[in-house]
Amino acid sequence: METNRKKIVCIGGGTGTFVVLRGLKHHPVSLTAIVTMSDSGGSNKRIRDEFGLLPTSDIRQCFVALSDENGGVGLLRKLFMHRFEKGKGISGMTFGNLFMAALSDILGSQKEAIKQTGKVLRIRGTVIPVTYTQTNLRAQYEDGHTVSEEHFIDEPIHDGRLKIVSVELKPKAQANPDAIRAIEQADLIVLGPGDLYTSLIPNLLISGISGAIKRSKAKKVYIVNLMTKYGQTYNFTARDHVNALSEYIGSSTLDYVLINNKKLPKTALDLYKKSHEFPVEDNLNNDNSHKVIRADLASQALITRAATDRLIRSLIRHDSTKLGGVLIKL
């Protein structure tokens, strides 16, 4: 029975959480995705500015990852990921984001629209916004200057080698009670992979989330990114990633740290190098608080993006099947 299944909660956003969910959905577990809600770039900016709604791209990706891939629903799944390449007003927008905006209008509630969209796609799991507070991410850098809005942190116009010394949400945001409940009831909590300061840590800035993770009796695992990120984690080692995360959840909270030990495609690395991004150096050691698990976790396929997609996307990602297999063993 569903109630007897182990409960896995994935916390993050973007393509990292998408990959994890796809790898887990075919296993006999109860899945919940808790999704960041501070994105302000690309079509999310238009969703926020023109419709007055919370950003929906990360939610949409989770829906697609968890959706049925067969028959008519499989076609609808492709439709939700479709990005318009024509049309002055909608070029660059995704059908899924527009669908949820329209459904919010019809139902009079974005919360209800999110719930009903999951039913339409027959998802194998639950998708929960971490907050319903309209908020923006703000980062302060080592030279003292600050940047507001997730988009400008993610794709900096300043020197991307500068280190982020602190991040906060303006205004402060309250946790969605459903997110707290899911964390407290989890058997396994998966953090990452994903951009550290724009996909993962924003969830931990929501009042109540970090405390719930610490209190939860679940095993907690962090999946280290494959590559550094210019503007966020320039020259970060694996230990730097873990230390940054520990500032928000405590140094003894993690039970496992997963890191890829497979060589990455040279073609992709050459492209990343031009953007000052490099494979994350594995300088981890097992300590008293967590165990390091090294495995072949990387996909060898290179990712392409739509011509109208204005955002920078990762070229190489974790392999869903490999990642799901390792996580299930935990």
Backbone bond lengths (Angstrom), bond angles and torsions (degrees), N, CA, C in turn:
res aa  C-N    CA-C-N  psi(-1)  N-CA   C-N-CA  omega(-1)  CA-C   N-CA-C  phi
1 M - - - 1.459 - - 1.519 110.79 -
2 E 1.355 115.54 151.75 1.465 121.70 -179.08 1.516 111.59 -55.91
3 T 1.338 116.77 -38.35 1.463 120.34 -176.02 1.532 112.13 -67.12
4 N 1.342 116.68 -21.21 1.455 120.38 -179.63 1.522 112.99 -90.10
5 R 1.303 116.69 -5.94 1.452 120.19 -178.03 1.531 111.09 -74.40
6 K 1.319 115.24 147.36 1.462 119.89 175.14 1.524 109.33 -64.11
7 K 1.314 115.51 141.70 1.466 121.15 -176.77 1.530 110.15 -100.74
8 I 1.324 115.93 119.12 1.466 121.39 177.56 1.521 108.71 -111.86
9 V 1.323 116.40 127.88 1.460 122.91 177.89 1.520 108.85 -113.65
10 C 1.323 116.27 123.37 1.463 122.47 178.53 1.525 108.54 -105.75
11 I 1.317 116.42 125.59 1.462 121.51 -177.25 1.523 109.10 -115.37
12 G 1.338 116.39 126.70 1.462 119.48 179.37 1.506 111.20 162.83
13 G 1.326 115.19 -134.30 1.455 121.60 -178.55 1.513 109.44 172.32
14 G 1.328 115.83 170.97 1.453 120.14 175.96 1.517 113.74 70.58
15 T 1.331 114.73 -159.05 1.460 120.54 -174.37 1.526 112.58 -70.43
16 G 1.332 117.91 -25.71 1.461 120.39 179.55 1.512 111.84 -61.60
17 T 1.322 116.89 -49.29 1.455 121.07 178.80 1.520 110.66 -66.87
18 F 1.325 117.16 -36.64 1.462 122.46 175.76 1.525 110.46 -54.54
19 V 1.331 116.09 -47.99 1.462 121.64 -178.15 1.531 111.18 -63.51
20 V 1.328 117.24 -43.82 1.469 121.30 -179.42 1.529 110.69 -63.12
21 L 1.327 117.02 -46.38 1.458 120.92 -178.13 1.526 111.71 -63.12
22 R 1.313 116.59 -41.47 1.467 119.55 178.50 1.522 111.36 -62.36
23 G 1.323 116.38 -34.07 1.451 120.19 -179.69 1.511 114.05 -75.58
24 L 1.333 116.63 -20.78 1.468 120.72 -175.61 1.527 114.08 -102.31
25 K 1.335 117.44 -20.16 1.468 119.03 -167.42 1.532 113.80 -68.16
26 H 1.324 118.25 -20.78 1.458 120.16 -179.73 1.535 112.55 -89.34
27 H 1.324 116.46 -2.07 1.464 120.88 177.23 1.530 109.56 -92.27
28 P 1.324 117.92 154.53 1.468 121.49 -177.63 1.528 112.72 -78.02
29 V 1.330 116.00 68.83 1.466 122.29 178.76 1.520 109.37 -132.32
30 S 1.312 116.05 163.22 1.461 122.37 174.53 1.527 107.56 -96.48
31 L 1.338 117.23 117.17 1.459 122.28 -172.65 1.530 112.29 -106.47
32 T 1.328 115.21 137.06 1.464 121.82 172.61 1.516 108.93 -134.64
33 A 1.322 116.24 133.06 1.463 121.98 174.33 1.521 108.82 -108.88
34 I 1.336 116.16 125.17 1.467 121.76 174.19 1.521 106.61 -105.24
35 V 1.331 115.95 120.29 1.458 121.31 -163.40 1.529 112.28 -114.90
36 T 1.336 115.01 135.48 1.461 121.01 176.73 1.525 111.21 -62.07
37 M 1.349 116.61 147.79 1.459 120.94 -175.76 1.531 112.18 -129.84
38 S 1.338 117.66 32.10 1.465 119.98 -178.55 1.519 112.83 -115.60
39 D 1.337 117.45 9.39 1.469 120.94 -179.00 1.528 110.12 -63.75
40 S 1.337 116.02 139.03 1.465 119.50 -178.17 1.522 112.65 -136.67
41 G 1.337 116.89 16.13 1.460 120.15 -177.02 1.511 112.73 -108.66
42 G 1.358 116.09 165.84 1.454 122.14 175.09 1.518 112.24 57.12
43 S 1.350 115.72 -136.11 1.462 119.86 -178.10 1.519 111.73 -68.85
44 N 1.335 117.39 -22.07 1.471 119.54 177.36 1.527 111.38 -62.43
45 K 1.329 116.44 -35.96 1.467 119.78 179.35 1.528 109.95 -62.39
46 R 1.318 115.85 -40.17 1.467 120.01 -179.81 1.535 110.47 -71.17
47 I 1.331 116.57 -37.24 1.468 120.19 176.84 1.524 110.04 -61.10
48 R 1.326 116.45 -40.71 1.461 120.98 -178.68 1.526 111.21 -74.30
49 D 1.342 116.91 -47.54 1.463 121.43 -173.32 1.528 112.83 -74.83
50 E 1.331 116.84 -41.86 1.460 120.25 -172.66 1.533 112.97 -91.95
51 F 1.338 117.15 -28.77 1.465 120.28 -177.61 1.520 112.53 -108.67
52 G 1.343 117.12 -13.94 1.461 120.34 -178.70 1.511 113.02 69.18
53 L 1.343 116.77 26.64 1.459 121.61 -177.23 1.526 110.97 -106.56
54 L 1.315 115.47 163.71 1.453 120.89 172.24 1.528 109.16 -70.01
55 P 1.342 118.66 153.06 1.467 120.84 -178.93 1.523 111.58 -61.80
56 T 1.335 115.52 142.23 1.464 119.09 -173.30 1.529 114.67 -119.10
57 S 1.328 119.12 -6.79 1.470 120.17 -174.06 1.523 112.91 -61.40
58 D 1.325 117.83 -44.37 1.465 120.39 -179.32 1.531 111.05 -67.40
59 I 1.328 116.42 -36.97 1.464 120.60 176.32 1.521 109.53 -64.02
60 R 1.327 115.73 -44.71 1.474 120.54 179.60 1.524 110.69 -58.66
61 Q 1.325 117.22 -44.07 1.463 119.51 -179.38 1.528 111.55 -63.25
62 C 1.319 116.70 -37.10 1.468 119.84 177.54 1.518 111.12 -66.88
63 F 1.331 116.84 -41.07 1.459 120.34 176.78 1.531 110.75 -58.69
64 V 1.326 115.56 -46.11 1.464 120.33 -178.44 1.528 110.33 -64.18
65 A 1.332 116.48 -41.31 1.462 120.44 -179.69 1.524 111.52 -62.21
66 L 1.328 116.88 -36.72 1.466 121.44 -175.84 1.524 113.77 -92.69
67 S 1.342 117.61 -4.75 1.458 120.62 -172.68 1.517 112.49 -76.04
68 D 1.343 113.67 159.61 1.461 121.50 172.76 1.529 107.35 -64.75
69 E 1.328 117.62 135.79 1.465 120.35 -176.66 1.519 112.29 -104.88
70 N 1.326 117.48 11.21 1.457 121.03 -175.09 1.520 111.93 -111.15
71 G 1.336 115.51 154.38 1.460 121.83 172.25 1.512 113.75 58.02
72 G 1.348 115.28 -143.87 1.460 121.23 -177.36 1.506 113.15 -63.90
73 V 1.331 117.05 -34.51 1.462 120.05 179.46 1.535 109.27 -68.14
74 G 1.334 116.67 -33.54 1.459 119.86 176.62 1.519 111.51 -61.58
75 L 1.323 116.69 -38.35 1.460 120.88 176.85 1.521 110.63 -67.88
76 L 1.328 116.73 -40.44 1.456 121.07 178.24 1.527 110.34 -63.63
77 R 1.326 116.06 -35.69 1.462 121.69 176.73 1.526 110.38 -58.91
78 K 1.336 116.79 -45.53 1.465 120.98 177.66 1.521 111.16 -64.37
79 L 1.332 115.40 -37.67 1.449 120.90 179.62 1.530 111.07 -62.50
80 F 1.331 116.90 -39.10 1.460 121.18 -178.87 1.532 111.98 -66.18
81 M 1.328 117.11 -25.40 1.465 121.01 178.92 1.520 112.47 -92.36
82 H 1.333 117.06 -6.42 1.466 120.70 -176.26 1.522 110.76 -66.18
83 R 1.334 115.32 129.08 1.466 121.78 177.48 1.526 108.50 -109.56
84 F 1.328 116.42 123.20 1.457 120.67 -177.66 1.531 110.81 -67.03
85 E 1.334 116.11 133.06 1.461 120.98 178.89 1.521 111.87 -108.11
86 K 1.332 116.71 -5.41 1.460 121.33 178.98 1.519 108.87 -126.36
87 G 1.322 114.42 165.49 1.463 118.61 177.63 1.512 111.14 94.38
88 K 1.321 116.32 117.87 1.463 120.82 -175.23 1.524 112.29 -59.90
89 G 1.330 117.12 -39.06 1.460 120.01 -175.69 1.518 114.81 -83.00
90 I 1.352 116.43 -27.04 1.463 117.79 -173.74 1.523 114.07 -118.02
91 S 1.315 118.56 1.22 1.465 120.79 177.87 1.531 110.12 -57.42
92 G 1.326 116.33 128.52 1.462 121.41 -178.50 1.519 113.79 94.21
93 M 1.340 117.12 -14.37 1.460 120.97 178.45 1.526 109.75 -83.54
94 T 1.322 116.49 154.19 1.462 120.76 174.65 1.524 109.64 -101.79
95 F 1.341 114.86 148.27 1.462 119.69 178.58 1.522 110.90 -60.09
96 G 1.339 116.64 -39.99 1.458 119.89 -177.62 1.514 112.87 -60.35
97 N 1.332 117.07 -41.71 1.469 120.58 178.82 1.522 111.35 -65.00
98 L 1.352 116.14 -41.41 1.463 120.19 178.85 1.526 111.10 -67.36
99 F 1.330 116.34 -37.35 1.468 121.01 177.94 1.521 110.51 -59.81
100 M 1.340 116.38 -47.70 1.464 119.38 -177.91 1.523 112.28 -69.42
101 A 1.351 116.59 -30.93 1.465 119.76 175.64 1.536 110.06 -66.45
102 A 1.340 116.29 -43.33 1.467 120.87 178.98 1.526 110.73 -64.76
103 L 1.331 116.74 -42.27 1.462 120.66 -179.41 1.529 111.39 -65.57
104 S 1.324 116.66 -33.76 1.468 120.78 176.05 1.520 110.72 -63.14
105 D 1.341 116.51 -39.61 1.459 121.25 176.90 1.533 110.78 -64.34
106 I 1.327 115.32 -45.08 1.464 120.51 -176.06 1.530 110.96 -66.28
107 L 1.333 116.38 -43.35 1.464 121.15 -175.24 1.529 112.83 -89.11
108 G 1.327 116.22 -14.16 1.461 120.07 179.66 1.513 113.96 75.42
109 S 1.332 116.98 13.33 1.464 121.12 -177.13 1.527 109.68 -156.89
110 Q 1.332 116.29 124.82 1.458 118.83 176.07 1.525 110.66 -68.93
111 K 1.311 116.66 -33.72 1.463 120.63 178.53 1.525 110.56 -60.53
112 E 1.325 117.11 -45.30 1.463 121.03 179.12 1.526 110.81 -69.03
113 A 1.340 116.69 -34.92 1.466 120.35 178.65 1.522 110.99 -62.97
114 I 1.326 116.50 -40.17 1.471 121.14 178.30 1.529 109.66 -63.67
115 K 1.314 115.85 -43.33 1.472 120.82 -179.62 1.527 111.25 -62.40
116 Q 1.323 116.63 -45.15 1.468 120.77 -177.42 1.528 111.92 -72.08
117 T 1.319 118.16 -31.54 1.460 121.04 177.69 1.528 110.43 -63.24
118 G 1.328 116.48 -38.46 1.459 120.49 176.35 1.523 111.77 -60.58
119 K 1.330 116.41 -36.69 1.471 120.64 178.88 1.528 110.53 -70.03
120 V 1.318 116.56 -40.12 1.470 120.80 179.95 1.526 110.78 -59.95
121 L 1.321 116.32 -41.45 1.459 121.32 -177.24 1.532 112.94 -88.61
122 R 1.338 116.41 -0.40 1.464 121.92 179.26 1.540 110.80 49.76
123 I 1.316 115.44 54.70 1.466 119.36 -175.99 1.523 111.44 -71.81
124 R 1.318 114.85 149.52 1.463 122.45 178.18 1.524 108.67 -97.45
125 G 1.301 115.43 72.44 1.450 120.06 -177.78 1.512 110.58 149.73
126 T 1.312 116.04 -163.73 1.462 122.90 -177.65 1.521 109.27 -132.71
127 V 1.333 116.81 140.01 1.460 122.15 176.66 1.529 108.12 -116.85
128 I 1.338 115.55 124.03 1.461 120.88 -174.62 1.533 110.25 -124.69
129 P 1.327 118.66 119.16 1.472 119.96 170.98 1.524 109.25 -62.43
130 V 1.311 118.12 136.01 1.461 120.64 -176.35 1.527 111.48 -67.76
131 T 1.350 116.15 -24.43 1.460 121.10 179.34 1.522 109.02 -155.61
132 Y 1.322 116.37 158.93 1.463 121.16 171.58 1.530 110.44 -110.69
133 T 1.326 116.45 12.22 1.460 121.30 177.76 1.529 109.95 -82.93
134 Q 1.336 116.63 131.16 1.465 120.87 173.72 1.530 107.50 -73.56
135 T 1.316 117.20 112.82 1.455 120.42 -174.73 1.518 110.75 -144.37
136 N 1.318 116.21 161.76 1.462 122.06 177.98 1.513 110.33 -127.95
137 L 1.317 115.25 148.79 1.452 122.25 179.01 1.527 109.80 -85.39
138 R 1.320 116.08 140.71 1.470 121.42 178.80 1.522 108.24 -133.89
139 A 1.335 116.26 130.20 1.468 121.42 -177.71 1.531 110.49 -120.07
140 Q 1.331 115.63 141.23 1.457 121.07 173.84 1.530 107.94 -112.49
141 Y 1.330 115.79 137.85 1.457 121.81 -175.33 1.522 111.20 -107.45
142 E 1.326 115.07 166.72 1.461 120.86 -174.07 1.528 113.41 -62.70
143 D 1.337 118.53 -20.87 1.460 119.88 177.59 1.524 112.21 -88.03
144 G 1.349 116.94 2.25 1.458 121.56 175.42 1.509 115.51 98.70
145 H 1.339 118.67 -15.81 1.467 118.69 -177.01 1.531 109.91 -82.51
146 T 1.329 115.89 157.29 1.464 121.92 -178.87 1.526 110.13 -120.39
147 V 1.309 115.14 152.90 1.468 122.05 176.65 1.523 107.72 -130.23
148 S 1.322 116.67 130.86 1.457 121.65 177.65 1.518 109.74 -105.96
149 E 1.296 116.57 148.72 1.458 127.81 -179.47 1.523 111.11 84.85
150 E 1.320 113.83 131.87 1.466 122.68 -176.86 1.522 112.19 -56.13
151 H 1.317 117.53 -39.61 1.462 121.67 -175.41 1.521 111.89 -59.95
152 F 1.334 117.01 -41.09 1.465 120.64 -177.16 1.526 112.41 -78.97
153 I 1.330 116.40 -16.40 1.469 120.54 172.21 1.526 108.90 -80.59
154 D 1.330 115.07 -40.21 1.457 121.76 -176.82 1.522 112.01 -69.84
155 E 1.327 116.92 -38.09 1.461 121.77 -179.70 1.532 107.76 -127.19
156 P 1.337 116.93 82.61 1.472 121.35 -169.34 1.528 113.35 -71.18
157 I 1.332 114.79 144.10 1.466 119.87 169.98 1.534 109.34 -97.82
158 H 1.351 116.35 -7.11 1.458 122.02 175.37 1.531 109.17 -92.27
159 D 1.296 117.58 -176.15 1.459 123.13 177.47 1.534 109.21 -67.32
160 G 1.326 116.23 109.48 1.458 121.56 -175.14 1.513 114.37 -71.62
161 R 1.334 117.39 -2.76 1.465 120.20 177.26 1.527 111.39 -83.98
162 L 1.332 116.57 -12.22 1.464 120.37 -179.87 1.526 110.53 -66.54
163 K 1.311 115.61 140.65 1.459 121.26 -178.54 1.522 110.87 -85.50
164 I 1.319 116.28 137.33 1.463 121.99 172.93 1.530 108.07 -78.05
165 V 1.329 116.95 126.51 1.465 120.14 -178.90 1.528 111.98 -101.61
166 S 1.337 117.11 -22.08 1.471 119.30 176.73 1.519 109.75 -162.24
167 V 1.328 116.02 151.59 1.460 122.32 174.23 1.525 108.66 -133.42
168 E 1.316 115.83 150.77 1.454 121.45 178.17 1.519 109.85 -150.94
169 L 1.322 116.18 165.16 1.453 121.75 176.21 1.517 109.12 -106.81
170 K 1.336 115.64 134.91 1.460 121.67 176.89 1.520 108.59 -126.47
171 P 1.336 119.18 118.25 1.461 126.27 -6.99 1.528 110.95 -73.80
172 K 1.336 115.87 170.03 1.457 119.98 176.80 1.531 109.04 -61.70
173 A 1.325 115.03 146.26 1.456 119.84 -174.69 1.524 111.50 -117.44
174 Q 1.330 115.18 145.53 1.457 121.41 178.05 1.530 109.97 -97.38
175 A 1.317 116.25 142.81 1.455 121.17 -178.25 1.518 111.61 -68.73
176 N 1.306 115.88 143.92 1.454 122.74 168.84 1.534 107.04 -66.78
177 P 1.332 118.59 122.74 1.477 120.46 -178.88 1.528 113.10 -55.13
178 D 1.333 117.21 -31.01 1.465 120.70 178.05 1.527 111.11 -64.07
179 A 1.333 116.21 -34.49 1.462 120.36 178.83 1.525 110.90 -68.37
180 I 1.312 116.61 -44.13 1.474 121.29 177.56 1.524 110.03 -59.66
181 R 1.316 116.60 -45.36 1.465 121.47 -178.25 1.531 110.92 -61.92
182 A 1.322 116.75 -43.09 1.469 120.77 -179.11 1.528 111.15 -64.15
183 I 1.322 116.91 -41.41 1.465 121.59 179.21 1.523 110.53 -63.56
184 E 1.325 116.54 -44.33 1.466 120.77 -177.60 1.533 112.37 -66.60
185 Q 1.328 117.09 -27.03 1.460 120.93 -177.37 1.525 113.34 -96.64
186 A 1.322 117.92 -1.36 1.465 121.88 -173.39 1.527 112.66 -71.47
187 D 1.341 114.89 152.44 1.463 122.07 170.38 1.529 110.55 -97.92
188 L 1.326 116.44 -29.08 1.464 122.50 177.94 1.518 108.60 -142.41
189 I 1.329 116.34 130.72 1.471 121.63 176.18 1.524 107.96 -113.51
190 V 1.335 116.00 124.77 1.461 122.24 -178.31 1.528 108.79 -108.97
191 L 1.324 116.42 121.10 1.463 122.89 177.84 1.526 108.49 -107.88
192 G 1.338 116.22 124.29 1.452 120.34 179.78 1.516 111.79 81.58
193 P 1.375 116.65 -173.11 1.453 125.86 -4.68 1.521 110.57 -72.64
194 G 1.313 116.02 173.91 1.461 121.11 179.79 1.502 110.42 149.92
195 D 1.329 116.16 166.43 1.464 120.81 -179.81 1.527 109.33 -56.60
196 L 1.326 115.91 123.54 1.463 121.14 -169.52 1.518 112.90 -59.76
197 Y 1.329 116.64 -48.12 1.464 120.09 -172.25 1.527 114.31 -93.93
198 T 1.333 117.98 -7.25 1.466 118.57 179.88 1.524 114.25 -121.24
199 S 1.334 117.98 -18.10 1.460 119.98 178.23 1.523 113.46 -111.99
200 L 1.336 116.88 -34.24 1.461 119.80 -173.62 1.526 113.03 -100.87
201 I 1.322 116.75 -58.69 1.470 120.40 -175.51 1.533 113.51 -61.53
202 P 1.354 120.71 -33.59 1.464 118.53 177.32 1.529 113.93 -54.09
203 N 1.332 117.36 -32.76 1.467 120.28 175.53 1.526 111.32 -63.85
204 L 1.327 115.73 -36.18 1.465 120.95 -175.94 1.524 111.98 -79.01
205 L 1.339 116.86 -11.88 1.463 121.32 176.74 1.527 112.16 -83.62
206 I 1.331 116.20 -14.32 1.466 120.68 179.07 1.527 108.75 -70.58
207 S 1.316 116.15 129.62 1.463 121.43 -177.92 1.526 111.12 -55.36
208 G 1.330 115.97 120.97 1.454 121.18 176.35 1.512 115.42 102.86
209 I 1.335 118.62 -20.08 1.466 120.77 -175.02 1.525 111.75 -72.62
210 S 1.328 117.85 -50.58 1.474 120.03 -179.87 1.521 111.71 -59.18
211 G 1.329 116.03 -42.00 1.462 120.24 179.05 1.515 112.05 -62.46
212 A 1.340 116.57 -39.14 1.462 120.50 179.02 1.523 110.92 -65.79
213 I 1.334 117.09 -38.29 1.466 120.97 178.54 1.525 110.20 -64.66
214 K 1.318 116.56 -43.73 1.465 120.39 179.08 1.529 111.70 -62.72
215 R 1.338 116.41 -40.99 1.468 121.17 -177.54 1.523 112.95 -73.09
216 S 1.312 116.04 -30.50 1.461 120.12 -174.22 1.524 111.53 -59.61
217 K 1.318 116.19 140.68 1.463 121.55 178.13 1.527 111.94 -82.90
218 A 1.326 116.63 1.04 1.461 121.29 -179.59 1.521 111.39 -65.44
219 K 1.340 116.18 154.59 1.459 120.76 166.53 1.525 106.94 -72.35
220 K 1.336 116.21 140.45 1.465 120.06 -178.75 1.525 110.30 -117.57
221 V 1.328 115.85 130.61 1.459 120.81 -177.87 1.529 109.67 -128.93
222 Y 1.307 115.61 137.39 1.465 121.62 175.64 1.521 108.83 -113.31
223 I 1.335 116.78 130.48 1.461 122.34 178.71 1.523 108.07 -101.75
224 V 1.334 116.09 114.44 1.465 121.72 -176.81 1.529 109.79 -71.72
225 N 1.315 116.59 139.93 1.466 121.65 178.02 1.519 111.47 -62.49
226 L 1.321 115.94 154.16 1.461 121.24 177.40 1.520 111.73 -74.36
227 M 1.347 115.16 -37.93 1.464 120.86 -173.53 1.535 111.14 -125.63
228 T 1.332 115.38 154.52 1.458 119.58 170.37 1.531 108.46 -72.37
229 K 1.312 116.53 166.91 1.464 121.11 -177.50 1.527 109.37 -127.46
230 Y 1.324 116.66 115.86 1.455 121.58 177.48 1.525 108.57 -63.17
231 G 1.326 115.87 127.78 1.464 120.38 -177.66 1.516 113.35 98.73
232 Q 1.345 116.83 -15.92 1.464 120.42 179.86 1.525 112.27 -129.48
233 T 1.313 115.93 -55.27 1.465 119.68 -173.34 1.530 110.42 -129.57
234 Y 1.306 116.74 44.17 1.465 121.47 179.90 1.540 109.97 -57.45
235 N 1.327 116.07 124.60 1.469 123.45 178.95 1.538 113.39 64.27
236 F 1.329 118.99 15.86 1.464 121.40 177.76 1.527 110.37 -69.01
237 T 1.317 116.22 135.16 1.462 121.32 169.63 1.525 108.74 -88.07
238 A 1.333 115.95 175.53 1.464 119.68 176.11 1.526 110.73 -60.84
239 R 1.322 116.88 -40.23 1.460 121.23 179.03 1.527 110.98 -63.21
240 D 1.331 117.04 -37.89 1.466 120.75 177.00 1.532 110.75 -61.36
241 H 1.332 116.57 -41.02 1.462 120.44 178.22 1.535 110.69 -61.99
242 V 1.327 115.74 -46.88 1.470 120.43 -178.80 1.526 110.56 -63.75
243 N 1.326 116.51 -42.28 1.472 120.42 -179.97 1.527 111.45 -63.48
244 A 1.331 116.28 -41.59 1.470 119.80 179.24 1.517 110.76 -62.88
245 L 1.323 116.48 -42.72 1.459 120.93 178.71 1.530 111.12 -65.17
246 S 1.328 115.90 -38.42 1.465 121.00 -178.07 1.522 112.89 -64.84
247 E 1.329 117.30 -23.04 1.464 120.47 177.29 1.531 111.30 -61.54
248 Y 1.331 116.01 -25.08 1.464 120.30 -174.74 1.520 113.30 -104.96
249 I 1.345 117.78 -24.98 1.465 119.17 -178.63 1.526 112.76 -118.59
250 G 1.329 117.52 -2.91 1.457 120.62 -179.34 1.523 111.61 96.13
251 S 1.312 116.04 149.23 1.460 121.81 -173.27 1.526 113.75 -74.38
252 S 1.318 118.02 -18.28 1.465 120.17 -176.78 1.530 112.85 -111.70
253 T 1.333 117.38 15.82 1.467 120.61 -175.89 1.525 112.52 -80.77
254 L 1.330 118.02 -37.50 1.458 121.57 -176.08 1.531 111.35 -73.09
255 D 1.324 115.57 139.10 1.462 121.46 173.88 1.526 111.22 -98.56
256 Y 1.334 116.08 -33.76 1.459 121.17 -178.41 1.524 110.55 -137.48
257 V 1.326 115.73 148.54 1.460 122.46 169.44 1.517 107.05 -126.92
258 L 1.331 116.48 122.66 1.459 121.83 179.79 1.516 109.79 -100.10
259 I 1.336 117.20 134.40 1.452 120.66 178.55 1.521 110.19 -142.11
260 N 1.313 115.58 140.34 1.462 121.40 179.94 1.528 111.09 -73.07
261 N 1.348 116.15 138.74 1.470 119.99 175.29 1.532 111.77 -121.83
262 K 1.340 115.17 17.35 1.458 121.11 178.93 1.522 110.02 -95.57
263 K 1.338 115.85 138.77 1.461 120.67 178.64 1.524 109.48 -63.68
264 L 1.325 116.92 138.30 1.459 122.22 -177.45 1.532 110.31 -92.73
265 P 1.344 117.53 153.35 1.474 121.03 -177.28 1.532 112.22 -59.19
266 K 1.329 116.54 130.29 1.470 121.44 -177.24 1.533 111.31 -62.33
267 T 1.327 116.66 -35.91 1.466 120.13 179.94 1.524 110.86 -57.60
268 A 1.327 115.46 -44.34 1.464 120.28 179.74 1.527 110.74 -69.19
269 L 1.327 116.93 -41.72 1.468 120.47 -178.06 1.522 111.33 -62.29
270 D 1.323 116.89 -36.58 1.466 120.73 178.20 1.520 110.99 -64.19
271 L 1.334 116.11 -38.06 1.468 120.11 178.23 1.524 111.17 -70.59
272 Y 1.325 116.53 -41.86 1.462 120.94 178.10 1.536 111.06 -61.90
273 K 1.321 115.65 -38.84 1.469 120.45 -177.56 1.521 111.21 -58.79
274 K 1.322 116.66 -35.15 1.467 120.74 178.89 1.528 111.13 -64.88
275 S 1.323 116.20 -23.46 1.473 121.51 179.24 1.523 111.99 -100.99
276 H 1.338 116.82 14.49 1.474 122.94 178.18 1.529 111.95 63.76
277 E 1.332 116.87 35.70 1.460 121.69 179.22 1.528 109.67 -123.64
278 F 1.347 115.79 139.87 1.459 120.93 -170.38 1.534 109.80 -140.03
279 P 1.347 117.54 160.68 1.459 119.59 176.38 1.529 111.13 -58.00
280 V 1.327 116.93 140.67 1.459 121.43 179.54 1.531 108.96 -69.88
281 E 1.323 115.85 124.26 1.463 121.20 -179.38 1.527 110.18 -72.32
282 D 1.327 115.55 130.87 1.465 120.98 178.73 1.536 109.34 -86.76
283 N 1.311 115.66 100.23 1.474 120.95 176.58 1.530 110.16 -120.52
284 L 1.348 115.64 30.58 1.459 121.55 -176.66 1.521 111.93 -85.62
285 N 1.307 115.13 149.19 1.457 122.44 171.91 1.517 108.10 -131.84
286 N 1.331 116.45 147.53 1.468 118.88 172.91 1.521 108.75 -64.40
287 D 1.298 116.94 135.72 1.465 119.53 173.79 1.524 108.30 -126.91
288 N 1.292 116.55 -171.83 1.464 120.07 -175.26 1.522 113.22 -68.21
289 S 1.334 116.72 -18.05 1.462 118.46 -173.68 1.524 113.24 -99.59
290 H 1.331 118.83 -30.89 1.462 118.52 -178.42 1.530 112.43 -144.41
291 K 1.333 113.99 157.69 1.453 121.89 178.31 1.523 108.91 -105.34
292 V 1.320 116.94 136.01 1.458 121.76 177.90 1.526 109.12 -92.26
293 I 1.333 115.53 128.16 1.468 120.99 177.62 1.527 108.22 -114.95
294 R 1.326 115.94 118.03 1.466 122.03 178.59 1.518 108.73 -104.83
295 A 1.335 116.59 131.63 1.464 120.22 -177.41 1.520 109.78 -157.71
296 D 1.317 115.29 163.77 1.463 121.58 172.76 1.524 107.33 -74.29
297 L 1.327 116.78 103.10 1.465 121.38 -173.95 1.521 113.47 -120.12
298 A 1.329 117.45 -5.02 1.466 120.97 -172.46 1.516 112.38 -93.62
299 S 1.329 115.18 141.62 1.457 120.88 172.12 1.524 109.02 -80.32
300 Q 1.307 117.22 145.19 1.463 121.45 177.70 1.526 112.18 -91.86
301 A 1.330 116.66 -4.10 1.463 121.04 -179.83 1.522 110.96 -82.50
302 L 1.328 116.92 139.84 1.460 121.99 176.43 1.525 109.05 -91.46
303 I 1.326 116.85 138.09 1.452 122.70 -177.52 1.522 109.99 -92.54
304 T 1.330 115.77 134.50 1.455 120.19 173.63 1.522 108.58 -109.55
305 R 1.320 116.72 160.22 1.465 119.45 -179.36 1.520 109.74 -124.09
306 A 1.325 115.39 159.32 1.461 121.18 178.34 1.518 110.13 -65.83
307 A 1.325 116.35 148.41 1.470 121.53 -177.05 1.522 112.07 -60.80
308 T 1.338 116.65 -29.70 1.474 120.29 -177.25 1.526 112.88 -92.43
309 D 1.316 117.89 -0.08 1.464 121.40 178.21 1.524 108.15 -74.97
310 R 1.322 116.39 114.41 1.466 120.66 -173.74 1.526 113.08 -84.20
311 L 1.331 117.28 -10.14 1.458 120.35 -175.68 1.518 111.75 -94.71
312 I 1.333 115.78 152.57 1.453 121.79 175.16 1.533 108.53 -77.52
313 R 1.321 116.48 129.48 1.464 120.88 -178.64 1.529 110.15 -117.37
314 S 1.331 116.23 157.12 1.455 120.42 177.22 1.521 109.78 -70.28
315 L 1.328 116.17 144.75 1.462 122.16 -179.75 1.519 111.94 -91.03
316 I 1.322 116.45 -32.36 1.463 121.12 177.96 1.525 108.93 -125.45
317 R 1.311 114.73 145.63 1.463 119.79 -175.14 1.524 109.87 -137.69
318 H 1.310 114.90 168.45 1.459 119.39 172.41 1.531 109.13 -65.32
319 D 1.311 115.29 153.57 1.458 121.73 176.83 1.531 108.66 -86.50
320 S 1.330 116.62 122.40 1.471 121.34 -175.12 1.521 112.53 -58.51
321 T 1.326 116.74 -46.55 1.459 120.71 -176.07 1.524 111.45 -65.56
322 K 1.316 116.63 -44.40 1.469 120.87 179.85 1.526 110.42 -63.74
323 L 1.323 115.46 -45.18 1.452 120.43 -178.46 1.522 111.03 -64.06
324 G 1.329 115.72 -44.49 1.459 119.91 179.42 1.523 111.84 -60.71
325 G 1.334 116.35 -39.63 1.467 120.21 179.93 1.513 112.97 -63.18
326 V 1.334 116.97 -41.29 1.464 121.12 179.27 1.526 110.64 -68.50
327 L 1.322 116.51 -42.99 1.467 120.41 -178.13 1.523 111.74 -65.47
328 I 1.317 117.47 -38.90 1.463 121.10 -179.87 1.540 110.55 -62.51
329 K 1.314 117.22 -35.46 1.462 120.46 178.92 1.532 111.93 -65.24
330 L 1.331 116.67 -25.61 1.455 120.16 179.30 1.530 111.63 -75.75
